Amino acid sequence: MVMQIGAMQIVHAATVRHPRANPSWCARIFDAKSARRGGIVRRAVRDVDREIGRAAFVAEVTRRGFQLIECGGQYIVICNAGQLVVHT
């Protein structure tokens, strides 16, 4: 999605493909034994940003129906489409 404001263009981040997108890197994450069994995978935010970009990663997690948490510079993906309940 692109919005025109005067001479400026604002491009929605979800529509921008990361310049060095690495789909095989993302596929390997979700092909891990833990992910296939409905467990958890964890990746550093900086690695995700470098390899495929945040928008592409979030889109892939969403497409699979998984849950994504960001904490302390890490992405934690719960590879299960079940309801997420946070107990504090």
CYANA upper distance limits for C-alpha pairs under 8 A (distance plus 0.5 A):
  1 MET  CA     11 VAL  CA      6.54
  1 MET  CA     12 HIS  CA      5.85
  1 MET  CA     15 THR  CA      6.70
  2 VAL  CA      9 GLN  CA      7.12
  2 VAL  CA     10 ILE  CA      6.16
  2 VAL  CA     11 VAL  CA      5.04
  2 VAL  CA     12 HIS  CA      6.72
  3 MET  CA      9 GLN  CA      6.22
  3 MET  CA     10 ILE  CA      5.63
  3 MET  CA     11 VAL  CA      7.00
  4 GLN  CA      8 MET  CA      6.53
  4 GLN  CA      9 GLN  CA      5.18
  4 GLN  CA     10 ILE  CA      6.92
  5 ILE  CA      9 GLN  CA      6.58
  5 ILE  CA     10 ILE  CA      7.99
 11 VAL  CA     15 THR  CA      7.84
 11 VAL  CA     16 VAL  CA      8.03
 12 HIS  CA     16 VAL  CA      7.67
 13 ALA  CA     55 ALA  CA      6.94
 14 ALA  CA     55 ALA  CA      5.67
 14 ALA  CA     56 ALA  CA      7.66
 14 ALA  CA     59 ALA  CA      8.38
 16 VAL  CA     55 ALA  CA      8.38
 17 ARG  CA     21 ALA  CA      7.40
 17 ARG  CA     53 GLY  CA      8.30
 17 ARG  CA     56 ALA  CA      7.67
 18 HIS  CA     52 ILE  CA      6.32
 18 HIS  CA     53 GLY  CA      5.86
 18 HIS  CA     56 ALA  CA      8.00
 20 ARG  CA     50 ARG  CA      8.23
 20 ARG  CA     51 GLU  CA      7.08
 20 ARG  CA     52 ILE  CA      7.03
 21 ALA  CA     51 GLU  CA      6.54
 21 ALA  CA     52 ILE  CA      4.79
 21 ALA  CA     53 GLY  CA      7.52
 22 ASN  CA     26 CYS  CA      7.39
 22 ASN  CA     51 GLU  CA      6.25
 22 ASN  CA     52 ILE  CA      5.87
 23 PRO  CA     27 ALA  CA      6.67
 23 PRO  CA     52 ILE  CA      7.56
 24 SER  CA     28 ARG  CA      6.61
 25 TRP  CA     29 ILE  CA      7.09
 25 TRP  CA     51 GLU  CA      7.69
 25 TRP  CA     52 ILE  CA      8.36
 26 CYS  CA     30 PHE  CA      7.24
 26 CYS  CA     52 ILE  CA      7.94
 26 CYS  CA     57 PHE  CA      8.00
 27 ALA  CA     31 ASP  CA      6.59
 28 ARG  CA     32 ALA  CA      6.84
 29 ILE  CA     35 ALA  CA      8.02
 29 ILE  CA     41 VAL  CA      7.86
 30 PHE  CA     35 ALA  CA      5.87
 30 PHE  CA     36 ARG  CA      7.41
 31 ASP  CA     35 ALA  CA      6.87
 31 ASP  CA     36 ARG  CA      6.71
 32 ALA  CA     36 ARG  CA      6.79
 33 LYS  CA     37 ARG  CA      6.70
 34 SER  CA     38 GLY  CA      6.94
 34 SER  CA     39 GLY  CA      5.32
 34 SER  CA     40 ILE  CA      6.56
 34 SER  CA     41 VAL  CA      7.25
 35 ALA  CA     39 GLY  CA      5.72
 35 ALA  CA     40 ILE  CA      6.59
 35 ALA  CA     41 VAL  CA      6.89
 35 ALA  CA     78 ILE  CA      8.47
 35 ALA  CA     79 CYS  CA      5.88
 36 ARG  CA     79 CYS  CA      8.09
 37 ARG  CA     79 CYS  CA      8.40
 38 GLY  CA     78 ILE  CA      7.74
 38 GLY  CA     79 CYS  CA      5.23
 38 GLY  CA     80 ASN  CA      5.45
 39 GLY  CA     78 ILE  CA      6.62
 39 GLY  CA     79 CYS  CA      5.92
 39 GLY  CA     80 ASN  CA      7.48
 40 ILE  CA     76 ILE  CA      7.33
 40 ILE  CA     77 VAL  CA      6.07
 40 ILE  CA     78 ILE  CA      5.20
 40 ILE  CA     79 CYS  CA      6.24
 41 VAL  CA     76 ILE  CA      6.46
 41 VAL  CA     77 VAL  CA      5.79
 41 VAL  CA     78 ILE  CA      7.32
 41 VAL  CA     79 CYS  CA      7.94
 42 ARG  CA     74 GLN  CA      7.18
 42 ARG  CA     75 TYR  CA      6.06
 42 ARG  CA     76 ILE  CA      5.06
 42 ARG  CA     77 VAL  CA      6.69
 43 ARG  CA     47 ASP  CA      7.41
 43 ARG  CA     48 VAL  CA      7.46
 43 ARG  CA     74 GLN  CA      6.18
 43 ARG  CA     75 TYR  CA      5.78
 43 ARG  CA     76 ILE  CA      7.25
 44 ALA  CA     48 VAL  CA      6.99
 44 ALA  CA     73 GLY  CA      6.45
 44 ALA  CA     74 GLN  CA      4.91
 44 ALA  CA     75 TYR  CA      6.54
 45 VAL  CA     49 ASP  CA      6.63
 45 VAL  CA     54 ARG  CA      8.49
 45 VAL  CA     73 GLY  CA      5.90
 45 VAL  CA     74 GLN  CA      5.70
 45 VAL  CA     75 TYR  CA      6.46
 46 ARG  CA     50 ARG  CA      6.58
 46 ARG  CA     73 GLY  CA      8.00
 47 ASP  CA     51 GLU  CA      6.48
 48 VAL  CA     52 ILE  CA      6.29
 48 VAL  CA     53 GLY  CA      6.23
 48 VAL  CA     54 ARG  CA      6.84
 48 VAL  CA     57 PHE  CA      7.61
 49 ASP  CA     53 GLY  CA      4.58
 49 ASP  CA     54 ARG  CA      5.89
 52 ILE  CA     56 ALA  CA      6.73
 52 ILE  CA     57 PHE  CA      7.17
 53 GLY  CA     57 PHE  CA      6.86
 54 ARG  CA     58 VAL  CA      6.61
 55 ALA  CA     59 ALA  CA      6.56
 56 ALA  CA     60 GLU  CA      6.68
 57 PHE  CA     61 VAL  CA      6.75
 58 VAL  CA     62 THR  CA      6.58
 58 VAL  CA     68 LEU  CA      8.14
 59 ALA  CA     63 ARG  CA      6.48
 60 GLU  CA     64 ARG  CA      6.80
 61 VAL  CA     65 GLY  CA      6.91
 61 VAL  CA     66 PHE  CA      5.93
 61 VAL  CA     67 GLN  CA      7.47
 61 VAL  CA     68 LEU  CA      7.46
 61 VAL  CA     77 VAL  CA      8.09
 62 THR  CA     66 PHE  CA      6.47
 62 THR  CA     67 GLN  CA      7.93
 64 ARG  CA     81 ALA  CA      8.41
 65 GLY  CA     80 ASN  CA      7.78
 65 GLY  CA     81 ALA  CA      5.66
 66 PHE  CA     77 VAL  CA      7.36
 66 PHE  CA     78 ILE  CA      6.38
 66 PHE  CA     79 CYS  CA      5.59
 66 PHE  CA     80 ASN  CA      5.83
 66 PHE  CA     81 ALA  CA      5.60
 67 GLN  CA     77 VAL  CA      6.21
 67 GLN  CA     78 ILE  CA      5.57
 67 GLN  CA     79 CYS  CA      7.27
 67 GLN  CA     80 ASN  CA      7.64
 67 GLN  CA     81 ALA  CA      7.67
 67 GLN  CA     84 LEU  CA      7.99
 68 LEU  CA     75 TYR  CA      7.26
 68 LEU  CA     76 ILE  CA      6.32
 68 LEU  CA     77 VAL  CA      5.14
 68 LEU  CA     78 ILE  CA      6.91
 69 ILE  CA     75 TYR  CA      6.20
 69 ILE  CA     76 ILE  CA      5.57
 69 ILE  CA     77 VAL  CA      6.89
 70 GLU  CA     74 GLN  CA      6.13
 70 GLU  CA     75 TYR  CA      5.07
 70 GLU  CA     76 ILE  CA      6.70
 71 CYS  CA     75 TYR  CA      7.11
 71 CYS  CA     76 ILE  CA      8.26
